[in-house]
Amino acid sequence: MRTYTVTVVEELPNALFALRWHDPTLCNYEEQIWAPCLAPAMGRCALSGEHINKGDPVYRPRVRGRFIPLNRDALILARELIKASTRD
């Protein structure tokens, strides 16, 4: 069962997105930066619940230096994030 909510805050330059990630059981990030990459393994899209295959275009939380986000293994299909960012 999904315990988190994800909201697109802003589309940023360089194909980055700022997302709000709220999970009362794990972590809360108000403006977490997500970056595009290829899925390193199979998984589930955090927005749609769709299956993700290894190598699919996805977004993941950006890791910076020693800061490793608690939701670092989360994946969002690129097409789903782009679709969500264009909704009004």
Secondary structure, DSSP 8 states (H G I E B T S, - for coil): ----EEEEEEE-STT-EEEEEEETTTEEEEEEEEEEEE-SS-EEBTTT--EE-TT-EEEEE--BTTB--TTTT-BEEHHHHHHHHT--
